[in-house]
């Protein structure tokens, strides 16, 4: 379907979560989507479930006693999309999507690094303008609070 979107100059969307565990796509499905969009240069938006920066077990709703599940992280998704844009293998994209360790990511004013992969601010800007264009979250406060807790936002 991604090549057809490219041909029609359209954008793609991926739902990365939901209110039940079965609504969360596997990292393999997300990786396949990211690599396909990167290779075809089809811009995408990610929606649903990206409330937290890193892949982690979280409650699925705000209801007391809500079920929990392993959810995708928005930093994982966007770093994986950016390295896919620059030709990373699906194996490496999967590794980024599966990353739980915040110390695996390093941030500076001019670059970000995940383990041995460094991306300049210019590379990030280019990939964000051309492929990984945005994400939607039902929450504004959770992403901000988590970024503050990690020390990635001051």
Secondary structure, 3 states (H helix, E strand, C coil): CHHHHHHCCCCEEEECCCCCHHHCCCHHHHHHHHHHHHHHCCCEEEECCCCCCCCEEEECCCCCCCCEEEECCHHHHHHHHHHHHCCCCHHHHHHHHHCCCHHHEEECCCEEEECCEEEEHHHHHHHHHHCEEEECCCCCHHHHHHHHHHCCCC
